[in-house]
Structures are given as C-alpha cells and as structure tokens.
Amino acid sequence: MNIYISNSSDKPIYIQLFDQISTKILKGELASGFALPSIRTAAKELRVSVITVKKAWEELERNGFIYTMAGKGCFVAELSEAELLNKKNEIIEKKMAKDIEYYKAIDLELPQVIELLKKLY
C-alpha cells in the first residue's frame, strides 16, 4: 500500500492518509477484506505519530470504509458498487461545497466557476 505524506501540505497528515486510503478503496485498489497495517506499523513506516494514524483509521471507520475486529486489526469493508458510488458522491459533494463557499465569498459567479472548472479539468 503506497502512501505518500507531504509535510509541506496544507492538509493535516491524518486527512492525507484518509484521502489516499479512501481513494484506493473507491478505485478498487484495496479490495474488501484487505487488512490495513496496524496503527503502530503504519506510524513507523510513514514516520508519523501513532495518534495521527489512529485518527485516520477512526475517520475511515466512521465513514464506512473500514471496520475493526478486536484483536485482529482493521479491514476494508465490503461495499457494493452502489455503496461505492454513494461514498464517492458524498466525498465529492463535501469537498465541492467547501470550495463553492469560498467562491461565493469572493463573489465569483457560477459561469466563471464552470469556465475555470472546464479549463482545469
């Protein structure tokens, strides 16, 4: 499982972990039942604190991407195609809602946003 942490990113490290792992699950790169490394192992390999990894794993579980089996570890949840699509849409909507709030705050009109989106996409 290739995870890259950027210490210069504006995103907190636990969010970077959440984003990368949830993306791998949504893309089918991590299949249901896949065992995530233990919190301590992941923290050591990524050179981050155990608390940071724990927070990321908790966020993944809260969002239904993984589940925990006491004494055995954390595993990728079994999600149907419809559930994966719903999760993907939820994440996109949350991220876009934050961006749209900012665009509105700086008085950017919808046609301008659409034009910029087309340009950047």
N, C-alpha and C positions, 0 to 999 in steps of 0.2 A: 504494500500500500504506500504509494509515493505521496508524501505530504510535504509541502514547502511552506516554511514560516518566514515571513518578512518582518524584521524588527523595525523597519522604516515605514511600514504601512500605517495608515490612519486607523485601520481596523484592529480591534483587540485580538490577541492571539487566539482566544477561545472561539471567536467568531470566524477567524480564518480556518480553524480546524472544522468547525461546524459546516461552513460553506463548502469546503473541499470534500469532506466525507459525504455530506448530503448530496452533493453533485454527483459523486461517484455512484451512490445508491440510485439516484434518479436516472442516470445513464446506463444502469445495469452493469457497471464495472465491479460492484460489490454485490454479490448475489445474496438472497435471503439465506439466513443461517451462517453466513460468514462471521467468524469470530474476530472481533476487534482485539488489538493487543490490550493487555491490562493497562490500567491507568499509569502504573509505575513504569512499565516497559515503554509505553508511548512517550511519557515525560522524559525518560532517559534518552531515548533515541532522538527525540526532537529538541532536546536540551531546553526544556521549558519546565515550569513548576508542575507538580502533581495537582495542585489546586486548579491550575489552568486547564489541564486535560480533563479533570473531574467535571469542571463546569461545562466543557464542550460536550462530554458524554451525557451529562444531565440534560443539556439542551437538545441533543439528538434524541434522547429518550422521550422528553416532553413533547417533541414534535412527531413522535411515532416512527422514527427511522430505525431505532434500535430498541432492544429490550435486554433486561438484565436477569440472569439466572444466578441466584445466590450461590456463591462458592464456585461458580463455573465461568463467569465473565459476561461480557456484553456481545450480543449478536445482532446482525442485520435482521430487521423484522421482515416477515413475509407480507409483501404488498402486491395487490393485483395491479394490472395495467391501469385500471380506473383510479385506484388509490394513488398510484404514482403520478398520474396526470393531475389529480386534485392537489397533491402536495406541491407539484411543480407550479401550478397556477397560484396557489396560496403564497408561495415564496416570491414569485414574480410580482404579485399584487402588492405585497408588503413593501418590497424594495421600490417599486414604481411609485407607490403612494408617498413615500418619503421624498423622493425626487420631485414629484409633482407639487408637493407642499412648498418646496424651495422655489420652483419655477414660478408659482403663483406669487410668492413673497417678493420676487424681483420683477413682477409684472410682465412675465413672458407669456405671450398669447399662445393658445393651442396650435394654430397653424405654424408658428415658429418652432414649437416643440416638435411637431410632426416632421417638419423640414429638417431639423437638426438630427432627429432620430434616423430618418432616411439616409442622411449624409454619413452618419457614423456607423450605421448598420451595414 
